[in-house]
Amino acid sequence: MSHQAGPGNGPDSQQDAHPGNSVPPSAQPPRVADPRNLNVPPQQGMPQQGQVPPQGPPMQGPPMQGPPPQQVPPPQRPNNDRFRPRPQQPGPGSQGPGSQPPPRQIPQPGMNSAPQTQGSPHLGAPMNQPPMPGRVYEQARFAPTVTQEMRVRARMQAPQQVVSETPWTGAVRQSQPEEEPGSTANIIRLVIAILAVVGLFVGLLVLALLGGLSFGLRLFALVALSAIPLIGIIAYVLWLDRWKPQPKIILGLCLLWGAVAAVTLTLVFSIVGKVALYLAGVGSLPDAYGAVVEAPVVEETTKTVLLVVIVLAARRHFEGPLDGLVYGALIGAGFAFTENVLYLGGAWEQSGGDLLGTFILRCLCSPLLHTVFCTCAGVTIGFAARKWKWWATVLMWLPGLLVGMLLHAVWNGTMTGLGQINGIASIIGLIVLSFIFTTCWIVLGILLRRSERLHTQNMLGDYANTGWMTHSEVDMLATWKGRKFGKRWADSFPGGKEEMRTMIRTSGDLSTTRMRLLAGVGGQKERDIESFQLKKFASARDRLLAASGSVVR
């Protein structure tokens, strides 16, 4: 018969209550064994759970001279002795009957003790149990150093009941998280993003119509050839984004912005610039000027300006350099897609044009150029968005923008100079320079991906040291292996895998919120968001516990 999960009834507590019933292997948490057996009949002379041990001298008999003798408890089983509460020994500072107990201290982030609570021994630490030691987590290489001063400034409220070191045990709390703070503003941003995506998609259809008028049915072949490098870039970017996936609506917005808006704005500004030079009486400038100066300045500005809009309007989804790399890479990939269609179409239309050679050089030998250039601005904005104020994130757009312009100018200038020598030198230079850019970009993505995982682990460590989580849960939620085993274990319960996914997603959001609080960003609103996310995480864990307890027979 199924047992309903109630206060103090988790997978482990039910097993202790019914020794004859064994818990199936699928109902055990991954990689964690419960060494505690708290439901043991109290020994003589030992206080039971919920009872306050006697304090002060005994009430009967003559007064004792000197300190009372220490009570020696009867022999205990070694497996459970250290988990039982101990009787308090009176000392010089002891308080007599009727005195108020000392106030409960609430630990702050970074302290080496967790708050002790009364109530269920499974959910909270038992009374008089030695405090849970804190733990220092490794900091990510590409994240700002977190100091003790930052943790003191962003002190964390302790939970009412501390999670014991054994996860997935505790009473099922019925409280559900309230409405997320700022949900109305989030809905407005979502509507604006959807409208922007729809508008850009309509613009893409208009460009396709114009391309059909120019290239006819050949447009389908041009799109297919240009999509080959685009698919590879998107696949790698989504792999980088797996740890903390960003909203798909923003990813689609970046891709369409590069393919439609950035290309259109570049053409408009180029035409306006030529008209301005003509009205000023300046003749046509050399081609080298357009390739080395005009193209890098105009193209990189029109592409990366969207990054500034995202970090100002949706900073919660732009909180690190990896996010900037993902967004910048998709903008550059979209821009390169449309540009490749135009270049391939021009080579196909020209008499004697080399369509195959153009495809090999642009789509296979140098597919990541615009992706690399846009990534520079995204990474610098991401570093600022993690720690600094909004105006600093806008200013940090400029260094990345200048680096992207410089790399773009170096590429165009090198190709122009080598083209003046001979075609072989131009091809060799293209392959070598493209290989250098591509290797640097791929390695940077891998390093930032690992750094993001360590950053999440470090931030969740604050919650474990305060009592909101266990260190075992941090190990599970902040490692790829732990997440994999956690989902596999939760999948054995009805609806358990979805609850585990909720915990994983919420833990990623909590790491972002915690870093913003440490950096002093967001104020009280950010604290309200943290409180909501903590309740959401605890509720998902309780539902997972209820699902795992319902299969125990």
LOTORMAR-835650 format. One line per field, with one value per residue (C-alpha): residue number from 1; residue in one letter; x, y, z. Coordinates in nm, 2 decimals. Layout:
% residues N
seq <- c(NUM,...)
type <- c(A,...)
px <- c(X,...)
py <- c(Y,...)
pz <- c(Z,...)
This chain:
% residues 553
seq <- c(1,2,3,4,5,6,7,8,9,10,11,12,13,14,15,16,17,18,19,20,21,22,23,24,25,26,27,28,29,30,31,32,33,34,35,36,37,38,39,40,41,42,43,44,45,46,47,48,49,50,51,52,53,54,55,56,57,58,59,60,61,62,63,64,65,66,67,68,69,70,71,72,73,74,75,76,77,78,79,80,81,82,83,84,85,86,87,88,89,90,91,92,93,94,95,96,97,98,99,100,101,102,103,104,105,106,107,108,109,110,111,112,113,114,115,116,117,118,119,120,121,122,123,124,125,126,127,128,129,130,131,132,133,134,135,136,137,138,139,140,141,142,143,144,145,146,147,148,149,150,151,152,153,154,155,156,157,158,159,160,161,162,163,164,165,166,167,168,169,170,171,172,173,174,175,176,177,178,179,180,181,182,183,184,185,186,187,188,189,190,191,192,193,194,195,196,197,198,199,200,201,202,203,204,205,206,207,208,209,210,211,212,213,214,215,216,217,218,219,220,221,222,223,224,225,226,227,228,229,230,231,232,233,234,235,236,237,238,239,240,241,242,243,244,245,246,247,248,249,250,251,252,253,254,255,256,257,258,259,260,261,262,263,264,265,266,267,268,269,270,271,272,273,274,275,276,277,278,279,280,281,282,283,284,285,286,287,288,289,290,291,292,293,294,295,296,297,298,299,300,301,302,303,304,305,306,307,308,309,310,311,312,313,314,315,316,317,318,319,320,321,322,323,324,325,326,327,328,329,330,331,332,333,334,335,336,337,338,339,340,341,342,343,344,345,346,347,348,349,350,351,352,353,354,355,356,357,358,359,360,361,362,363,364,365,366,367,368,369,370,371,372,373,374,375,376,377,378,379,380,381,382,383,384,385,386,387,388,389,390,391,392,393,394,395,396,397,398,399,400,401,402,403,404,405,406,407,408,409,410,411,412,413,414,415,416,417,418,419,420,421,422,423,424,425,426,427,428,429,430,431,432,433,434,435,436,437,438,439,440,441,442,443,444,445,446,447,448,449,450,451,452,453,454,455,456,457,458,459,460,461,462,463,464,465,466,467,468,469,470,471,472,473,474,475,476,477,478,479,480,481,482,483,484,485,486,487,488,489,490,491,492,493,494,495,496,497,498,499,500,501,502,503,504,505,506,507,508,509,510,511,512,513,514,515,516,517,518,519,520,521,522,523,524,525,526,527,528,529,530,531,532,533,534,535,536,537,538,539,540,541,542,543,544,545,546,547,548,549,550,551,552,553)
type <- c(M,S,H,Q,A,G,P,G,N,G,P,D,S,Q,Q,D,A,H,P,G,N,S,V,P,P,S,A,Q,P,P,R,V,A,D,P,R,N,L,N,V,P,P,Q,Q,G,M,P,Q,Q,G,Q,V,P,P,Q,G,P,P,M,Q,G,P,P,M,Q,G,P,P,P,Q,Q,V,P,P,P,Q,R,P,N,N,D,R,F,R,P,R,P,Q,Q,P,G,P,G,S,Q,G,P,G,S,Q,P,P,P,R,Q,I,P,Q,P,G,M,N,S,A,P,Q,T,Q,G,S,P,H,L,G,A,P,M,N,Q,P,P,M,P,G,R,V,Y,E,Q,A,R,F,A,P,T,V,T,Q,E,M,R,V,R,A,R,M,Q,A,P,Q,Q,V,V,S,E,T,P,W,T,G,A,V,R,Q,S,Q,P,E,E,E,P,G,S,T,A,N,I,I,R,L,V,I,A,I,L,A,V,V,G,L,F,V,G,L,L,V,L,A,L,L,G,G,L,S,F,G,L,R,L,F,A,L,V,A,L,S,A,I,P,L,I,G,I,I,A,Y,V,L,W,L,D,R,W,K,P,Q,P,K,I,I,L,G,L,C,L,L,W,G,A,V,A,A,V,T,L,T,L,V,F,S,I,V,G,K,V,A,L,Y,L,A,G,V,G,S,L,P,D,A,Y,G,A,V,V,E,A,P,V,V,E,E,T,T,K,T,V,L,L,V,V,I,V,L,A,A,R,R,H,F,E,G,P,L,D,G,L,V,Y,G,A,L,I,G,A,G,F,A,F,T,E,N,V,L,Y,L,G,G,A,W,E,Q,S,G,G,D,L,L,G,T,F,I,L,R,C,L,C,S,P,L,L,H,T,V,F,C,T,C,A,G,V,T,I,G,F,A,A,R,K,W,K,W,W,A,T,V,L,M,W,L,P,G,L,L,V,G,M,L,L,H,A,V,W,N,G,T,M,T,G,L,G,Q,I,N,G,I,A,S,I,I,G,L,I,V,L,S,F,I,F,T,T,C,W,I,V,L,G,I,L,L,R,R,S,E,R,L,H,T,Q,N,M,L,G,D,Y,A,N,T,G,W,M,T,H,S,E,V,D,M,L,A,T,W,K,G,R,K,F,G,K,R,W,A,D,S,F,P,G,G,K,E,E,M,R,T,M,I,R,T,S,G,D,L,S,T,T,R,M,R,L,L,A,G,V,G,G,Q,K,E,R,D,I,E,S,F,Q,L,K,K,F,A,S,A,R,D,R,L,L,A,A,S,G,S,V,V,R)
px <- c(0.00,0.14,0.23,0.16,0.45,0.39,0.59,0.90,0.82,1.08,1.23,1.48,1.25,0.99,1.25,1.34,0.98,0.91,1.22,1.05,0.99,1.29,1.31,1.36,1.69,1.52,1.39,1.73,1.90,2.20,2.54,2.42,2.38,2.19,2.41,2.16,1.90,1.71,1.40,1.57,1.39,1.54,1.77,1.72,1.85,1.85,1.60,1.36,1.32,1.12,1.19,1.42,1.70,1.69,1.90,2.05,2.08,1.83,1.51,1.52,1.78,2.02,2.20,2.51,2.85,3.04,2.95,2.72,2.87,2.86,2.60,2.74,2.49,2.45,2.64,2.51,2.54,2.83,2.63,2.37,2.53,2.67,2.33,2.14,2.11,2.32,2.21,2.34,2.59,2.54,2.83,2.92,2.70,2.41,2.06,1.81,1.46,1.22,1.50,1.46,1.68,1.94,1.82,1.88,2.16,2.11,2.42,2.53,2.69,3.05,3.00,3.10,2.78,2.43,2.13,1.98,1.61,1.34,1.10,1.14,1.48,1.49,1.43,1.62,1.94,1.87,1.89,2.24,2.39,2.74,2.70,2.74,3.08,3.10,3.27,3.48,3.40,3.63,3.59,3.57,3.86,3.66,3.44,3.51,3.67,3.41,3.54,3.41,3.32,3.09,2.92,2.87,2.72,2.48,2.39,2.15,1.84,1.86,1.58,1.33,1.43,1.78,1.82,2.01,2.32,2.12,1.92,1.57,1.45,1.21,0.85,0.65,0.57,0.24,0.33,0.37,0.58,0.39,0.40,0.74,0.84,0.84,0.63,0.43,0.75,0.87,0.55,0.59,0.95,0.84,0.57,0.82,1.06,0.80,0.69,1.06,1.11,0.79,0.90,1.24,1.10,0.87,1.19,1.36,1.06,1.10,1.47,1.39,1.13,1.39,1.64,1.40,1.35,1.72,1.83,1.51,1.50,1.87,1.80,1.71,2.05,2.22,2.03,2.12,2.49,2.50,2.31,2.59,2.82,2.52,2.40,2.75,2.78,2.43,2.50,2.82,2.66,2.37,2.62,2.79,2.45,2.35,2.46,2.22,2.01,1.90,1.55,1.50,1.32,1.64,1.85,1.62,1.62,2.00,2.01,1.74,1.90,2.23,2.06,1.81,1.85,2.23,2.26,1.99,2.14,2.48,2.35,2.16,2.46,2.69,2.46,2.42,2.80,2.85,2.59,2.74,3.09,2.94,2.76,3.08,3.26,3.48,3.53,3.52,3.75,3.99,3.86,4.11,3.94,3.60,3.75,3.97,3.79,3.43,3.32,3.46,3.32,2.97,2.92,3.04,2.84,2.51,2.56,2.66,2.42,2.16,2.38,2.35,1.97,1.96,2.18,1.97,1.63,1.69,2.00,1.89,1.95,2.28,2.48,2.82,3.08,2.95,2.61,2.78,2.97,2.65,2.45,2.74,2.81,2.45,2.44,2.76,2.64,2.31,2.51,2.75,2.45,2.30,2.64,2.72,2.40,2.49,2.85,2.76,2.48,2.71,2.97,2.70,2.57,2.91,3.03,3.33,3.25,3.38,3.08,3.26,3.57,3.37,3.18,3.50,3.67,3.38,3.17,3.43,3.76,3.65,3.30,3.35,3.48,3.18,3.11,3.45,3.42,3.08,3.19,3.45,3.18,2.96,3.23,3.33,2.96,2.92,3.21,3.06,2.70,2.81,2.94,2.89,2.61,2.40,2.60,2.93,2.79,2.72,3.07,3.22,3.06,3.32,3.64,3.49,3.36,3.70,3.87,3.61,3.67,4.05,4.02,3.79,4.02,4.32,4.14,4.02,4.36,4.55,4.33,4.35,4.73,4.78,4.54,4.77,5.06,4.89,4.60,4.80,4.93,4.58,4.44,4.72,4.68,4.31,4.34,4.61,4.44,4.10,4.25,4.39,4.07,3.86,4.09,4.09,3.71,3.65,3.89,3.75,3.40,3.52,3.70,3.40,3.17,3.38,3.40,3.02,2.99,3.24,3.07,2.73,2.89,3.06,2.73,2.52,2.79,2.66,2.32,2.46,2.67,2.36,2.13,1.91,2.08,2.31,2.66,2.56,2.29,2.54,2.76,2.47,2.33,2.67,2.82,2.73,2.76,2.55,2.27,2.27,2.24,1.99,1.76,1.80,1.71,1.41,1.28,1.19,0.91,0.59,0.67,1.00,1.22,1.03,1.07,1.44,1.46,1.29,1.55,1.83,1.69,1.61,1.96,2.10,1.88,1.98,2.35,2.28,2.07,2.34,2.61,2.40,2.34,2.71,2.79,2.53,2.31,1.93,1.87,1.56,1.39,1.68,1.63,1.26,1.35,1.60,1.33,1.09,1.35,1.44,1.08,1.04,1.35,1.22,0.88,1.02,1.23,0.93,0.72,1.01,1.03,0.65,0.68,0.97,0.79,0.46,0.63,0.76,0.54)
py <- c(0.00,0.34,0.58,0.94,1.17,1.38,1.57,1.38,1.11,1.10,0.80,0.75,0.81,0.57,0.30,0.34,0.34,0.00,-0.21,-0.50,-0.30,-0.24,0.06,-0.03,0.09,0.34,0.53,0.62,0.95,0.94,0.90,0.98,0.73,0.82,0.72,0.86,0.67,0.92,0.72,0.52,0.48,0.72,0.58,0.62,0.95,1.10,1.38,1.30,1.52,1.83,1.81,2.06,1.90,1.99,2.29,2.39,2.17,1.90,2.00,1.72,1.64,1.87,2.14,2.01,2.15,2.26,2.18,1.88,1.56,1.50,1.26,0.96,0.84,0.47,0.31,0.41,0.24,0.40,0.45,0.67,0.81,1.13,1.22,1.23,1.55,1.57,1.69,2.03,2.05,2.34,2.57,2.91,3.08,2.84,2.99,2.86,2.75,3.00,3.20,3.27,3.07,3.27,3.41,3.20,3.33,3.36,3.28,3.49,3.39,3.28,3.17,2.82,2.72,2.66,2.77,2.50,2.47,2.29,2.06,1.76,1.60,1.51,1.86,2.07,2.00,1.82,2.04,2.07,1.89,2.03,2.30,2.19,2.31,2.55,2.48,2.69,2.65,2.71,3.04,3.06,3.20,3.44,3.57,3.86,3.75,3.72,3.87,3.83,4.19,4.13,3.84,4.05,4.33,4.09,3.89,3.62,3.54,3.20,2.95,2.87,2.50,2.40,2.13,1.83,1.70,1.41,1.54,1.44,1.40,1.62,1.72,1.82,2.19,2.28,2.64,2.74,3.03,3.35,3.54,3.63,3.99,4.20,3.95,4.23,4.40,4.06,4.01,4.35,4.27,3.94,4.10,4.36,4.08,3.88,4.18,4.25,3.89,3.90,4.23,4.09,3.78,3.98,4.17,3.84,3.75,4.08,4.02,3.67,3.82,4.07,3.79,3.59,3.87,3.90,3.53,3.35,2.98,2.99,3.16,2.82,2.68,3.00,2.97,2.61,2.67,2.96,2.76,2.50,2.72,2.87,2.53,2.44,2.77,2.74,2.39,2.49,2.79,2.59,2.34,2.63,2.75,2.42,2.49,2.78,2.81,3.15,3.23,3.11,3.43,3.63,3.38,3.41,3.79,3.79,3.57,3.77,4.10,4.00,3.85,4.14,4.45,4.48,4.41,4.66,4.93,4.87,4.93,5.24,5.40,5.32,5.49,5.79,5.81,5.82,6.08,6.29,6.27,6.37,6.67,6.77,6.77,6.47,6.23,5.85,5.72,5.43,5.08,5.01,5.29,5.12,4.78,4.88,5.18,5.21,4.84,4.76,5.07,5.06,4.68,4.62,4.91,4.80,4.44,4.49,4.77,4.50,4.37,4.70,4.69,4.34,4.42,4.72,4.56,4.20,4.21,3.90,3.71,3.87,3.81,3.69,3.67,3.34,3.49,3.77,3.52,3.33,3.65,3.80,3.47,3.44,3.80,3.75,3.42,3.58,3.86,3.62,3.42,3.71,3.83,3.49,3.47,3.80,3.70,3.36,3.51,3.76,3.50,3.28,3.57,3.70,3.55,3.33,3.37,3.09,2.98,2.68,2.87,3.14,2.88,2.71,3.03,3.20,2.92,2.65,2.82,3.14,3.08,3.24,3.59,3.79,3.56,3.64,4.01,4.04,3.81,4.07,4.32,4.05,3.93,4.27,4.36,4.03,4.09,4.43,4.30,4.05,4.30,4.67,4.92,4.96,5.26,5.06,4.79,5.05,5.19,4.84,4.80,5.04,4.84,4.52,4.72,4.87,4.53,4.39,4.68,4.63,4.26,4.33,4.59,4.36,4.09,4.31,4.49,4.16,4.01,4.33,4.35,3.98,4.01,4.26,4.01,3.70,3.47,3.19,3.42,3.55,3.20,3.10,3.41,3.36,3.00,3.09,3.40,3.23,2.93,3.16,3.34,3.02,2.84,3.14,3.17,2.79,2.78,3.09,2.94,2.62,2.81,3.03,2.73,2.57,2.90,2.93,2.59,2.68,3.02,2.84,2.61,2.90,3.09,2.79,2.73,3.03,2.87,2.54,2.72,2.91,2.60,2.64,2.35,2.07,2.04,1.72,1.90,2.16,1.88,1.74,2.07,2.22,1.93,1.77,1.42,1.52,1.66,1.35,1.11,1.33,1.33,0.96,0.90,1.14,0.98,0.67,0.86,1.00,1.36,1.35,1.43,1.75,1.85,1.78,2.00,2.28,2.25,2.26,2.57,2.75,2.68,2.85,3.15,3.16,3.17,3.47,3.64,3.57,3.73,4.04,4.07,4.03,4.30,4.53,4.53,4.53,4.64,4.52,4.40,4.16,4.03,3.97,3.78,3.57,3.49,3.38,3.16,3.00,2.91,2.78,2.56,2.43,2.36,2.16,1.96,1.89,1.77,1.55,1.41,1.35,1.16,0.95,0.88,0.77,0.47,0.33,0.04)
pz <- c(0.00,-0.09,0.19,0.15,0.21,0.51,0.77,0.84,0.58,0.30,0.12,0.40,0.70,0.56,0.53,0.90,1.01,0.83,0.86,0.68,0.37,0.15,-0.08,-0.44,-0.59,-0.82,-0.52,-0.39,-0.48,-0.71,-0.56,-0.21,0.07,0.39,0.69,0.94,1.13,1.33,1.42,1.70,2.03,2.28,2.54,2.91,3.03,2.68,2.58,2.29,1.99,2.06,2.44,2.61,2.82,3.18,3.27,3.61,3.93,4.01,4.20,4.46,4.73,4.91,4.73,4.56,4.64,4.34,3.98,3.94,3.82,3.45,3.34,3.15,2.89,2.84,2.55,2.22,1.88,1.70,1.38,1.54,1.85,1.69,1.54,1.88,2.08,2.39,2.74,2.82,3.10,3.35,3.37,3.50,3.24,3.28,3.31,3.56,3.51,3.36,3.18,2.82,2.58,2.39,2.05,1.75,1.54,1.17,0.97,0.69,0.36,0.41,0.77,0.87,1.04,0.94,1.15,1.37,1.38,1.58,1.42,1.19,1.23,0.87,0.72,0.98,1.17,1.51,1.82,1.97,1.67,1.58,1.31,0.95,0.84,0.55,0.23,-0.01,-0.38,-0.66,-0.84,-1.21,-1.40,-1.61,-1.33,-1.09,-0.76,-0.48,-0.16,0.19,0.19,-0.11,0.08,0.39,0.19,0.01,0.33,0.27,0.48,0.64,0.57,0.84,0.82,0.73,0.47,0.63,0.47,0.33,0.03,-0.06,0.30,0.48,0.53,0.22,0.26,0.09,0.03,-0.34,-0.46,-0.52,-0.84,-0.97,-0.90,-1.22,-1.41,-1.58,-1.71,-1.83,-2.03,-2.19,-2.29,-2.43,-2.64,-2.78,-2.86,-3.04,-3.25,-3.33,-3.45,-3.66,-3.82,-3.90,-4.04,-4.27,-4.37,-4.45,-4.68,-4.86,-4.91,-5.04,-5.28,-5.41,-5.44,-5.64,-5.88,-5.93,-5.93,-6.01,-5.91,-5.85,-5.52,-5.36,-5.45,-5.32,-4.99,-4.95,-5.01,-4.77,-4.50,-4.48,-4.26,-4.08,-3.96,-3.82,-3.63,-3.48,-3.37,-3.19,-3.03,-2.90,-2.75,-2.57,-2.45,-2.30,-1.94,-1.89,-2.21,-2.30,-2.43,-2.78,-2.87,-2.80,-3.00,-3.30,-3.27,-3.29,-3.59,-3.78,-3.68,-3.84,-4.15,-4.22,-4.01,-4.00,-4.38,-4.46,-4.23,-4.38,-4.73,-4.63,-4.45,-4.74,-4.98,-4.75,-4.71,-5.09,-5.13,-4.86,-5.02,-5.36,-5.21,-5.04,-5.37,-5.29,-5.57,-5.53,-5.27,-5.34,-5.29,-5.02,-4.81,-4.84,-4.75,-4.46,-4.30,-4.42,-4.41,-4.06,-3.90,-4.05,-4.04,-3.69,-3.55,-3.71,-3.61,-3.24,-3.15,-3.08,-2.79,-2.62,-2.65,-2.51,-2.21,-2.12,-2.18,-2.07,-1.85,-1.66,-1.98,-2.05,-1.73,-1.85,-2.13,-2.25,-2.32,-2.51,-2.72,-2.80,-2.90,-3.10,-3.28,-3.40,-3.52,-3.71,-3.85,-3.98,-4.14,-4.31,-4.44,-4.63,-4.75,-4.88,-5.08,-5.24,-5.32,-5.45,-5.66,-5.81,-5.90,-6.06,-6.27,-6.40,-6.71,-6.62,-6.25,-6.03,-5.82,-5.68,-5.58,-5.41,-5.21,-5.10,-5.00,-4.83,-4.69,-4.61,-4.56,-4.38,-4.24,-3.90,-3.98,-3.90,-3.60,-3.46,-3.51,-3.33,-3.05,-2.93,-2.83,-2.68,-2.45,-2.32,-2.25,-2.08,-1.84,-1.75,-1.72,-1.45,-1.21,-1.31,-1.34,-1.66,-1.79,-1.75,-1.97,-2.24,-2.21,-2.24,-2.58,-2.72,-2.64,-2.79,-3.09,-3.16,-3.13,-3.38,-3.62,-3.59,-3.67,-3.96,-4.10,-4.06,-4.25,-4.54,-4.56,-4.57,-4.84,-5.04,-5.02,-5.10,-5.39,-5.54,-5.54,-5.69,-5.63,-5.47,-5.20,-5.14,-5.09,-4.85,-4.65,-4.63,-4.50,-4.25,-4.10,-4.10,-3.91,-3.65,-3.59,-3.59,-3.34,-3.10,-3.11,-3.06,-2.77,-2.61,-2.62,-2.45,-2.17,-2.11,-2.10,-1.83,-1.64,-1.65,-1.48,-1.20,-1.16,-1.10,-0.85,-0.66,-0.63,-0.53,-0.26,-0.07,-0.05,0.07,0.34,0.45,0.47,0.16,-0.01,0.07,-0.06,-0.23,-0.42,-0.53,-0.66,-0.85,-0.99,-1.08,-1.27,-1.60,-1.45,-1.15,-1.37,-1.59,-1.29,-1.12,-1.42,-1.46,-1.10,-1.10,-1.42,-1.21,-1.04,-1.19,-1.30,-1.13,-1.43,-1.50,-1.13,-1.16,-1.47,-1.28,-1.01,-1.26,-1.44,-1.11,-0.98,-1.29,-1.23,-0.86,-0.96,-1.17,-0.90,-0.64,-0.85,-0.91,-0.53,-0.46,-0.71,-0.56,-0.87,-0.85,-0.49,-0.31,-0.63,-0.68,-0.32,-0.39,-0.70,-0.50,-0.24,-0.52,-0.68,-0.35,-0.28,-0.64,-0.59,-0.26,-0.39,-0.69,-0.45,-0.22,-0.51,-0.62,-0.27,-0.26,-0.60,-0.47,-0.14,-0.31,-0.47,-0.14,-0.04)
